[in-house]
């Protein structure tokens, strides 16, 4: 049974697009204090951390896009299953970065215990999504290193065949 493949240039373009989507554009036009409150009655918000988080994800996705570009110079196609796993682990973080997860959780301001548990739930969701994101990037790196070793090994064996 043949493995299904995806073009490396397509993978490169998808990850460039994801990098563009996650870039924290509000850094460019933000004039006010980015640590201002989003939750009524709170003095600070995790909004500043979202900027840093999105910037880190943008940098990581830019590096990954660069390595997909390097892969496109070495091979035309890569395994669709590995690409799909990488993409599916990356997409939730991209979506969560552009959506405010707090908006999906109904905050009950009248019950402090419920309010705190709802905030904890959002933090757990964001943490889990970020773990998935970085797990996807680690798996991509493992795939890339194995692929480079395979290319080097085939180049060495080709050289040995040519010498004999």
N, C-alpha and C positions, 0 to 999 in steps of 0.2 A: 504494500500500500504506500503510495507516494504522499509525502508531506505537502500540505498546501503552503504556498509561499506568498509573500507580499513584497512589492518592490521597495528597496531601501530608500529611494527618492520619495516615495509616498510616505513612508514612516518619518523621514526627515521633515517633510512639509507639515505633517500632522503635529509633530512636536514643536516646530517653529510657530505654528498657529497657537498651540497651547501656551507657549512662552509669551506670545503677544497678548493673549487673553488674560493671563495672570499678572502681567506687569502692573504694578500698583500706580496707575495713572494719576490717582488723586494726590500723589506726592508732588506732581508738577503744578497743580493748581490750588493746592491747599494753602490758604492764607491764615487760617485760624489755628488755635491750639489743637493739635491732633490727639491730645489726651483728654479732650472734653468728654462730658458724660453722654452716653446714649441711653442709660437707664435712669429714670427719674429719681432724684435724690442722691445720686452717686456723684462724687467729685471727679473720678477718673473712670476710664473705660479701657477695655482691652483693645480698643481701636488702634492705638499706637503699636501694640503687639501684632495686630493684623497686618499693619504696614510692613513691619520687619519680617513677619512670617511670609508674606507674599513676595517680598524682595528676595528672601532666601530661596523660595520655590522658583522664582523667576531665574535666579542665577543657576540653580541646579538644572532646570529645564533647558536653559541656554547651553550648558555644558553637554547635556544629553543630546540636544539637537546637533551640536558640533560633532559628537561621536557618531550619530546617525549619518551625518554628512561624510565623515571619514569612512564609515561602512559602505556608503554608496560608491566611494572610489575603489573599494576592494571587491565588492560583489554587487550583483544586480538585485538579488532577492535574499530575503531572510525568512525564517520559519514563522508562519502566520500565528501559530499557537503561542510562541514566545512573545511576539509583538502584541497579541491580544491580551495576554496576561499583564504585560508591562503597561499597556494603555488602560486596562480596567482597574489597575491599582493606582494609576495616576489621576484619572478623571474625577473621582470623588473629591479629591483635594482641590482641584481646579474649580469645581462647582461650589464647594463650601467657601472657597476664597472669594468668590464673586457674589455669593448670597450670604445674608446675615442669618445664621442659624437661630439666633434669638427670635427672629420673626416667626419661625415655625413652631416655637414652643410658647404656649399661652402662659404668660406670667401672672400669677395671682399675688398682687401686691398687699392684699389684706391678710394673708397667712404667711408669716415670715418663714416658717419651716418649709412650707411648700415652695415658696419663692427661692429659698436657698437650694433645695433639692432640684429645682428646675434649672438653676444656674449650673449646678454640678453636672446635671445631665448634658447640658450644652458643652461644658468643658470636656466631659468624657467623649462625646461625639467628635469634637474637634481633635482631641488627642488621638482617638482611634483612626480618624481619617488621615492625620499626619503620619501616623505609624505606617499605614497602608502606602502612602505616598513614598516614604523613604524606603520601605521594603521593595516597592516596584523599582526604584532607582538602583538599589543594591542588586536585585536580580538582573537588571539590564547590564550593570557593570560586570557581573559574573559571566553573563552571556557574551559580552564584548571581549573579555579577557580570553575566554575559551575559544572564541572565534579567531582571535589574533594568533593564539597558539596553534590552532589548526592550520591557518594560512602559513605560518612560519614552518611548521612541520612539513607541509606539502611542498613548500619551496625548497627545503633541505633535501627531501627525498627526490624531488625533480632534479636538483643539482647532482645528487649522487648517481642517478640514472644516466644523466648526460655525461658524467665522467667515465662511466664504464662502457 
